[in-house]
Amino acid sequence: MSELWDRVTETFTALYGGPPTHLVRAPGRVNLIGEHTDYNEGFVLPMAIDRAIWIALRPRPDRHIKLYSLDFANEFTFSLDRITYSQEGWGKYIKGIAWVLHNNGYQLSGWEGVIVGDIPIGAGLSSSAALELAAAAAFAAASGFAWEPTSMAKLAQVSENSWIRVKSGIMDQLVCANGKQGHALFIDCRNLEMTPITLPPEASVLILDTSTRRELADSEYNKRRRDCAVAAAKLGLSALRDAKLEDLSNPQLDPVLPKRARHVITENARVLAAVTALQSGNLAELGNLLNASHASLRDDFEVSRSELDQMVALAEAHPDCYGARLTGAGFGGCVVALVRRGAEKEFSERVAAGYLAATGLNAEIYAVNAADGVQIIGHLDIAPPIRKN
């Protein structure tokens, strides 16, 4: 983390001729279990991770936004007096947040900044939600309005749905804003109640990146959401949260809709069981639930692909792995695995070698820790975090 702190502040000073007044940090997330349940008003169990997007910034005397990306080596600028939609790559996320804040009555000031991150893009670790929340935090710092995590998460979801045009649920933004170090968040996506769940010290959470990517707006993500909405409507329900397995025999459902509904129904049950397993320290049961979640995503929700299935199979076959599943929307990206602490290196080497032999692709495998949510740092005379060797 201190490396990104150093890079973003040093680049800011060199680029703008003076130090920033604020730093903001917005983490990515990994979802342990509860996939495609958030927009069905169901249950999820994600955690914010210690990979994040950082913005160093200071206010401007005008109403312009000027932001340089270290990752893309380019600059994005626009005026707060003319927020118009266009496909502008990463910059459209910044503009979308300005748009939604303005529409909700926030008085915005201009600012200039430098942005950098270490969340893989398109990997299912919520780089887009992190970017949205980082932008919202930057506007709060520059404009002087109070930071309220859940309110900002809701507005970031509106931007994602209406500006970015991906009909995502609330989970990603909510956990990025409200994450708690050392804990997963059990979230009821109907009432947004959040309960921190302590993660077990005897297990590590590993990310297994398949080196495959997807673009949510161009994938079948929105189609899956429509399937769920249609299924709920035909069952006379406001959301599939309220569906039961016996409802699946309803003749109003065409052949594919019962499969979509079955995933949501059983996945909600798995999340509740996973919380109980974590609270009782039953890692074997938690692993079984992860494995069952992947099978359901593959067979009923049909959002997996051969590389994800191969990675999950290799992870499940390892004796020190409790369980594994695709994480994120699917169609590419990453697998999350729960692995016995101390076995991370041997597990990673064996699984990566097997994956390369099976697919010809190199996998990046690394451990992540549960981190706090969005942070706004306004006193930059403090020392950066201590480096870990």
N, C-alpha and C positions, 0 to 999 in steps of 0.2 A: 504494500500500500504506500509506503514512504517513497518508493521509486516514482509512482505516478504523481504524488504530491510534489516531489522535486521537479519533475519534468514540466508539469503544468504551470507551476509558479515561476520557474526559471524562464520558460518560453514566454509567458505573459510579460515579465519584466523586460525581456529583450525586445519583444514585439511592440509594446506600448510605451516604453520608456519610463516605467515606474512599476511598483508592486501592485498586485491586486488588493482590493479591500476585503474580499470574501472568497472562501472556497466552499463549494457544495459537493457532496458525495451521495450518489444514489446507487444502491446495490442491484445486482441481478438476483435471480431466484432460481431454485430448483424445486420442483413439485415432487414430494415424496410419493404421494398417492392422491387420487381424486382428479382424474383427467376428463375434461369436457363436461364437468358437473357444475362449474361455477355459473355458466349462463343458463343452466337449468335450475337455478336457485337451490343447489345442493351443497355438499360438504367437500372441503379440500384440506390438504395438509402440506402446505409448502413451507420453505424456509428461505429467508434472504441469505445471500452467500457473500463471501469475502472476495468477490470480484465486482467491480463497480465502474461507474462513469463519474469522472471528476470534472468540474468546471471552476477555473479561477476567473474572477471577474471584478469589475468595478463599475459604478454608475457612470453614465454619460450625461452631459448637460442638455442633450437633445433627445429625440424620441426614436433613435436608431438603435438597432441590434447589430452587433458586429462580432462574429464568433469564428475563431480559427480552429480547425480540427487537426490535431497532431496525427491522428490515425489515417486521415484521408489527404492530408497536406493541402487543404484548400480552405477557403473562407466563405462564409455565408452571411449575407447582410440583407436587412429589410427595414422598412419604416413601420412603426406602430400606427402610423396614420393611414397606412395602405396595406392591410393584411388580406391578400388575395390568394386563392388556392392555385397551386400548380405542382407538378411532380418534380421535386427538387432534391431527391435523394434524402440524406440524413437531415437536411435543413427543414424539410416539411414538418418534422416532429416539433421543432422549436417554434415554427410559425403556428402550428396547430394549438400549442399550449397558449401562445399569445392570444389567439383567436378565442379560445374558450374562456380564458380569464377575463378578457375584455367584455365578452358577451354576458358574463356573470357579475359585472359591476366593479371589477378590480381596476384601480387607477394604476396604470403601468408606466414605468420610466425606462428610458433606454439604458443599455449597458454594453460593454465590450468584454470579450473573454476568450479563453483558450480552453478547449475540451479534449479529454483523452479518456480512454477506457480499456479494460482488459476482459470484457465480456465477449465471448465469441458471437458474431452476428449470425442470426438464422439457425442457431444451434438448439433452440428451445429453452434458453436460460434467461429469456425476457430482457434482452438488450433494448428493445423498443420501449418497454415500460420504464426501465431505468433512465433512458434518454428523456422521456416525457417528464418523469419526476425530477430529474436533474434540472431541466429547463424551468419547471415550476418553482423549484427552490431558488434558482438564479433570479427569477422575476421577484420572488418574495424578498430576497436579500437586497436587490437593487431598488425596489419600489417601496420597501418598508412596511409591507403588510405581514400580519402574523401567519406563521406556518402552522397549519392544522392538518396533520397527516391524512386522516380519512377523507376530509373534504377535498383535499388536493388529489387523492387517489380517484375519487369519483369524477372529478373534472378531467383528469387525465384519461379515464375510460371514455368519457364523452368525446374527447379529441380523437382517440383511437377509433371509435365507432363512426364518427361523423366526418372527421377531417381526413384521417388515414384510410377510412372506409374498410376497416377490418372489424367484424362484429364480435369482438372478444368479450369475455366476461370480466368481472371485477378482480379476480384473484391476483393477477400479476401486479397491478398497481397497488393493491391493498397491502400485499406482503412487502413490496419494495419500500413502501412508505412506513410500515409499522413493524418491520422485522425486529427480532430480539435475539441478541447474542446468546448462543448455546441452546436455542429453542427452535422448534418448528411452530407454526401457527395453525391451530385448528380453527377454521373459519366456516361459519354458517353463512352462505352467500345469499340467503334470504333476508336476514336481519343484520348482517355484517358483524355479528358477535365474534370476537377473536379470543381464543384461549391459548396462551403459550404452553407448549408441551416440551418438557425437558428431553433432550436427546441423550441416548445412552453413551457413557464414556468408553464402553468396551467395543464400540463399532464405529467405523468411519463411513462417511458418505462419499462415494466416488462418482465422478462424471466420466463417462465413456463416450467420447466424441467420435461418431462414425465417419466423419469427413464428408457427409452428405448434407445438403442444405435444401431449404424450401422457402418460398415467399408466401406468407399467409394469404395475402390479398389475391394471389394468383393460384392458390391451391384449392382444395375442396373444403377448406375450413368453414367458409360461410355456408356451403351446401350442407355440411353436417349440422350446423346450427339451425338451418331451415328445416331439415328433417325432424329435429327435436321439437321445434315449434309446431310443425304440422301434426306430429304424433300426439303432442299434448292437447292440441285443439280437438282432434278427432276423439280423444278420450274424455273431452269435456273438462280438462284441467287447465289451470293457469300456467303450470310448469310441470315437467317430468319429475320434479322433486316429489310430487304427490302420487306418482304412479306405483302400482304394485305388479308383481309378476303375473298374477291372475288376469290383469288387464290385457296382457299381450295376445290373448285369444280373440280380442275384439275384431269382428269382421271389417270394421271401418279402416283397419290398418293394412296398407299394402305390404307386399312381401319384405321390403327392406326396413320399414318403420319398426316392427317388433324387435329387430336386432339392435337398432339404435337405442330404443327405449330400454331393452334388457341391459345394455351396457350401463346406462345411467343409473338404473335401479340397483344393479349389483355393485357398481362402483361406489355409490353412496354408502351401501352397507359395508363395503370394504374399508372405507375411510373411518367409519365409526369403530370397526373392529381393530383397525390399525392404532387408533388412539388408545384403546384399551390395552392392546399389546405393548405399546410403548410405556404406558403407565405401570404395567405389571412387569416390565423387563423381559417380555417373552419375544426375543428376537427371531426365534425360529418361526413363530406364527406370523410375525410381521413380514418376514421374508416370503412366506407362502402367499401372503396377501399381495405383495408386489408382483410375484410371478403370475398370480391369477389376474391381476389388473392388466398385465401385458397381453395375456391370452385374449382377454375381452376386447382390448383395443385393437388387436390384430383381427379377430374373427367377427366380432359383432359391430364394432365401430369402424373397422376397416381403414385405419389411419397409419398402419405400420408399413414397412417395406422390407425387402429381403435383407438389407444391411443391418437394419435395426433388429430383425429377428435373429440374425446370425450372432450379433453382439450379445443379445440377451441369452441365447443358448450357451455361448462360451462362458459367460459370467455364471449362469446357473450351474454349470458343470464343475465349477471350481469349488473345492471342499471348504474354502474359507469365505464363500459368498452366501449370505443369508437369502438374498433374493435380488431380482433386477427387473426393470421395466423401462419401456420408452418413457421419456419425460418431455413435457411440452405438447404442442398440438399434434405432433406426428409428422408423417410424410418426409422425414429426414431429421437430422440433428443428433441428439444425444440420448444415451441410456443412463439411468441412475441405478447404482448398485450399493447395497449395504454389505460391508465387508468387515470381517474381524480385524480389530485394531492390531497393528503389528504385521499384518499380512499384505499391506497395500502394495509394496514393491514387487513381491513375487507374483501376486495376483495381476498387477498391471502388465508385467513383462509377459506372462503366459497368455493372457487374453489378447494383448496386442499382437503377439506372434501368431496366434491362431487366427485372428481376424485378418491379418495380412495374407496368410496362406489361403484363406477361404475367399477373400474378396479382391486381393491385390491393392487394398487401400491401407494407408497408415492411420492408426487411431491415436488420438491424444487422450491419455487417461490421467486424471489428477484428482486429489482429494479437495473437498471444499468444507468450510466450516460455516456454521450458522452465524450470521452477522446482524448488527443493528440496522434499522431502516435509515431513511434519508437523514443526512446531517448537514447543517449549515454552520460554517465556522467563520466567525466575524472578527477574530483577533489574531491576525497572522504573524504577530511577534512570538507566538508560542512555537515550540519545537515540533517538527513533524514526527509521526510515529517512529518508534525505534525499528530499525531494520532487523529482520530475522535472517540469520545466516543459514 
